[in-house]
Amino acid sequence: MKTKTRIAIVLLIVTAAAVGITTWYKLYRDVPQPSWIASDRRDAFLNGWIASNGNSGIPYWIWLALPRMFPEYIHYPGGYAAFGISWEQGKEMPAGFAKKTIGYTRVSGNCALCHAASYRKGADDVPEVVAAVPGHALDIEPLLVFFQQCAQDERFNASEILAEVSMATKLSILDKLIYRFILIPQTRRALLDKRALIDAELLSHSRNPHTDPLFTQESMKGLATSMKERRAPKYPLPINTGLAATGKPIFDNFCGSCHSDGAGKRLGTVIPIAEIGTDKDMLKQGGYTAPSLDGIWVRGPYLHNGSVPTVGDLLNPQTQRPAVFFPGNDLLDVVKVGFVSNVPEEPGRRRFFQFDTAKAGNGNAGHTFGTNLSPIDKSALLEYLKTL
Amino acid sequence: MPTLGEMFHRLLNAEGQTRAARSVEYFGWFDMSLGMIILVAPFWAASILRIPAPTLEGSNYIRLVGLLVGGLGMLYVVSGRLNATGFVFASLLDRPIVPVIMAVLWYLKILPGPMALAFSISDFGGFLWTLWAWGADTRYRPDTDSGFVAQMAAGFFAFVSGVVRNSRTFHPDGRVFRGTVRSLHPSDPGLARAAERLVGAVLLRIGMGVMKRGMPAWLADRIPDAPSIAARFYTSSTPEEIRLERHAGEDLDLLATAGGDRLWKLLINLSTGGFANGLHQFDYFRNIYSADVPYKIDNGGLDVWVRLVPDLDPAVPTPSNGVAREAALTSAVARRATVRVEAQRTGDTNAPFVPISEIRFEEEIEIDQEALHFDPIAGRDFVPHGFLTRVRRAVYPASFANRGQTVAERARREQEGAGSRLFRYLNPRPIVNDRMPQPPEDAYLYTQGHWVRPVGLIVLGIVLLSGLYLAIRFTRDSPVEYADDELHFKHGSTGGERLTGIPYWFWVALPELFPELLPDRKTGRGFASFGMIYEKGGDPYELPVGVSMRNVRGIDMVYLNCAVCHTGTVRTAAGAPARVISGMPAQGFDLGGWAKFLMAIPLSEKFTPDRMLDQIRKMQDDPRRVVAKPDLINRLIFKFYAVYAARERLLMLRDRLSFVDNGTWGPGRVDTFNAPKALLNFPMKEHPDFRELIGNADFPSIWNQGPREGMQLHWDGNNTSVNERNLSAAFGTGAYPPTLDAPLVLRTAGWLLSKAQPPPFREFFPINESLATQGEGLYKEYCAVCHGTREAPYRHNPQLKEELVGTVIPIAKIGTDRWRLDSYTWLVAANQSTLYAGYEKEWGFDQPYPQRFSHFRKTGGYANAPLDGIWLRAPYLHNGSVPNLRELLEPASKRTKIFYRGNDVYDPQNVGFVSNIAEQDGRMLYRFDTAKPGNGHDGHEGKEYGTDLPPADKQALLEYLKTF
């Protein structure tokens, strides 16, 4: 073979190899998350990467730039925190967002987006983040709509986004090119479809959590094991142990037959709708399952449709339960067990959703067990419930 | 009419293509690939060409466009390969119209600029190429292989030989010898046949490659040089015949050069000093001369590399300089030395060189060497091939045609000088000399110094050089450097100029152009009326303390650095000289007022390029200026870009910061943590919590940062890392993660660790030492628990039961104004942990600095700070609401409700700056009203805070505090 041909072939192979390696490095190389995530169960839950494929997520720098570019779609200060997402001070990512490098760094939602929350003991306190609890404060629809609005805005283009990113970091020329020609257009299309942040498995899980085989995925196995061992968080304020002790027999008498474990108890079984009497809109099984009440203090609002803000309200007949309230606040209601729900807006922080129990599916009737107890008994019961 | 099969054959083989047709074919390939890309990736193509993002339907029509473009390209390719002259002519008619149409469509805003430009350039460029090729086709013979490079090279060498050197470009001077050739009968039959063909006479021209006769010998001996042998093999009819003109086919001209068996090896060798590849500069006989092109011999049966190897007589001593070298050659010829011709098969670098013939020197001859020219092309069944041969075919005749044809002519042109030679080169006359060589039998391009090529080369050279200059200029990023650490603190750059820099000439022009926006409305003082410190006396050209300079992209830019808020002045009395103290709070600097000035500029109709340039022109020749006046490029940038860019940026800042009222700060204060909300672009105006909108705080001192590591820093103690606190503050100087100049900032940070110290009070005023000693006991009893010891590390050793220095006191306990505390929210703290993200690892390695922020925490009170240099840190409390220490030792009800900030005259009795007068030395001071929100002076009072002490004790305590 002539030397020139040989040289040409060698150059071609070298160039192809260089292009191939660069492509793999920038788009496909899987970098494990930092060790502090994997080593701590709580951090793994809050910020661990669970998406199964390499296409998931929004490129990190776009995710970072969007709240800074489009605050007019968030309306309140705080970036992503304004959607009710919990964020521990000093942590780079809010709870529910995982940052991972597969080729390029990207951010995707994880379990904690819907299953982590925060609480405040006092109005001036900094919120404390708790894992594996109902994400009562998260307003998921406005978050997804935010991404859609950003993608529909004509300012969602490479020049504007890269200009904002250039205030936060210095991207290499290759990275800028990749963002400009691949990632930004791709992300725009994905966000218009609401597809980007929550990939298909999580989405189907959210639609059908009971039958969907989410936990059979390889990446979820470790999580599944740790979930089985996890215990509920402890109530953070002092408990009157004497009062709680008198509340225990009341609980055993009035609540235990459905909410306690043991022979003859109906914990985990379906209670017929005629007996429980709660809202019928989501009814599929002829009734609702009686859950265990561990960590009930952080699981407000209550009933399957979150129509009763506090346990104290649940112990009142339906006419005395609030007809309209404002869930999403993370300030603990220290008297009634649950979260403060009568504040429509915290200025500079958030406007809370107006929950109207008259709307379809929001009914707060039913579960009238214990509504006839005396006030003293009710407060003892509430104190006991704080210990669960 | 040819059959389709014949047409396909012609399409595939593309023989006899004219240059014009070839240009049309290549243009067609270009269009086809373009069309392919548009067809496959319409969204991407749209974004490249700046077409608005199409809908899905729209993108399908863009695909159609791609199809059309590709189809057009295919037409071009096919017609070009089929050498269709009519089509080529048609393409000359339609392509030049494109730029005109594009310009019109762009002007009417129908097409975006980049798209119009791209198509104009490609189509018009293609048109020019085809036009040039058509011209070349009519003037010159069709060339089969001679390519663009060969023609460019021919023009270049014609220029060098004809104008610059007035001789052959290489081997300008040589010696000519006659010799005879006999075969060495190699065993390989092919080589033997080739060797037979070489038998006969030979003319040898031997000389050095670079040196010219007439160079001084010492210079010639030092330049790396390589000798060469040019050999003309011919069959002479008589023994004495000298073959000046090559007989086509019969004669073979072989050129061989020493110093490397390929041309590129020779070039590298010479450029690195000429020590490699066995090159002997002073001995012709120790070198091996390689013909750098391969030859097909034996009717094309063999492909060989040829070289000439002189027989070295070991008895002859090695010459050591040029003169000796020539002498050695003379004596070698006298004794009839020989040179072997050797051949090596191509394709195998380990194949042996087989000697095939031997040349014997007969005698040196004197001939007109300028009339002797070599055509290194085929002859005697030796056919050179390859890229270098193609280039030589064009270059050699071109070089010959442009130089003097005889020795006499060369000498005459030497007298003429380079100027007339250049003129002759640019205006070639028709050739009348019958001694000019005719185009040889195999066609090659014969140029006569056509002017387009060298002019094109010169223009290309100018463009490349200008491009290089501009590239260097516009990538420049050099800060002004200072050897002294304190000077570096006062004027060193943090990197802020890279993003938010103000051109120096704007900086000096703005106060002159907008005096009505200055507090004292006076020109000629720069920004001194805002309290900036001009150490040299206050001419507007000087850069005050706290302003740094850096040359960014060829423009000298200035911006603020740490010292602007953390360097102040103090005077012992009115009229006394001010002493500048680094690290002290800039108690006289009105940052809010200065920011207001800047943000009012873009609203003024005077802020236009013309007014600014006028003002700069008035000022640019002043001898007090610090940098040179703007050069042409900078003036153009100022006129057409800088003012508009500055206006946009200032308007953006003005908008983002509009929720902050910087008129309430006053000198020596800033709203620290509402600015990051603007950086993070929180929507503070939509649904604000009004309690967080005022966060005014005093500038702190920054001495002794080393012992403060781990303490809760900032007035509300929200960060325990000195490094992080430094970087966070650096945002205020324009140093963002991408623009931070880490080494320079680290240098300042290092200086602040321990070298930056407050000056002792004693240097300015006397202290009653015995009273101070009394005060020490009181201090230990009342203050030390929270404020630590007088000296670093401020923590007691052994530790006190309760060691509270550097920790946060809950607001309920300290009772001071809570506006600053409330301005910093946990939302800010959480979001700050995204700053400097992405810097953890660089190329897989941990980067120690800077690191992502992770130490910001929302606290519930104010931090107890050490009291180093406390006398200079007036006014007191986090919001500077208590003018002096004496008042701080009084309960709030007794503290002054209204006083004046910004004075630097010191009041040693009350331990603070003079604050009860509204004006000092003609300068208006700031009226501070403690009733306004954020200015409250309550708190830090009660028994524990010493406000109940008897006056004598208070005096002693004050005296002790002066010793800090």
Contacts between the chains, C-beta under 8 A, distances in Angstrom:
chain1	res1	chain2	res2	distance
A	2	B	347	7.9
A	3	B	347	7.5
A	60	B	838	7.7
A	61	B	838	7.9
A	64	B	834	6.2
A	64	B	837	7.1
A	67	B	680	7.8
A	67	B	681	7.6
A	68	B	680	6.0
A	68	B	681	4.5
A	69	B	681	7.4
A	71	B	681	5.1
A	71	B	682	6.4
A	71	B	683	4.0
A	72	B	683	6.4
A	72	B	686	7.9
A	74	B	683	6.5
A	75	B	683	6.2
A	75	B	686	5.2
A	75	B	687	6.4
A	76	B	683	6.9
A	76	B	686	7.1
A	76	B	687	5.8
A	77	B	677	6.3
A	77	B	682	3.4
A	77	B	683	6.3
A	77	B	684	6.1
A	77	B	688	7.8
A	77	B	825	7.7
A	77	B	827	5.7
A	78	B	682	6.7
A	78	B	825	7.9
A	78	B	827	3.6
A	78	B	830	7.4
A	78	B	831	6.6
A	79	B	680	6.6
A	79	B	682	7.6
A	79	B	827	7.8
A	79	B	831	5.2
A	81	B	827	5.5
A	81	B	830	6.0
A	81	B	831	7.3
A	82	B	827	7.8
A	87	B	830	4.0
A	87	B	831	7.9
A	88	B	830	7.3
A	89	B	826	6.5
A	89	B	829	4.8
A	89	B	830	5.4
A	89	B	833	6.9
A	89	B	856	6.5
A	89	B	857	5.1
A	89	B	858	6.7
A	90	B	833	5.4
A	90	B	854	4.4
A	90	B	855	6.5
A	90	B	856	6.9
A	90	B	857	7.0
A	91	B	830	7.9
A	91	B	833	6.0
A	91	B	854	7.6
A	92	B	833	5.4
A	92	B	834	6.1
A	92	B	837	5.6
A	92	B	852	6.1
A	92	B	854	7.5
A	94	B	830	7.4
A	105	B	838	7.7
A	124	B	860	6.7
A	126	B	826	4.6
A	126	B	829	7.8
A	126	B	857	7.5
A	126	B	858	4.8
A	127	B	826	6.9
A	157	B	47	7.9
A	157	B	53	7.7
A	158	B	47	7.2
A	166	B	738	6.0
A	167	B	499	7.4
A	167	B	679	8.0
A	167	B	736	5.5
A	167	B	738	7.2
A	168	B	736	7.3
A	168	B	737	6.0
A	168	B	738	7.3
A	168	B	834	7.9
A	168	B	835	7.7
A	168	B	837	7.4
A	168	B	838	7.8
A	169	B	737	5.4
A	169	B	738	5.7
A	169	B	837	7.4
A	169	B	838	4.9
A	169	B	839	7.6
A	170	B	737	7.4
A	170	B	738	3.7
A	180	B	47	8.0
A	181	B	44	6.2
A	181	B	47	7.4
A	181	B	48	8.0
A	185	B	43	6.1
A	185	B	44	7.2
A	185	B	47	6.6
A	345	B	687	7.1
A	346	B	689	7.5
A	347	B	687	5.9
A	347	B	688	6.4
A	347	B	689	4.1
A	347	B	690	7.2
A	348	B	687	6.8
A	348	B	688	5.3
A	348	B	689	2.6
A	348	B	690	8.0
A	348	B	691	7.6
A	348	B	692	5.7
A	348	B	825	7.1
A	349	B	689	6.7
A	349	B	827	7.2
A	351	B	687	6.8
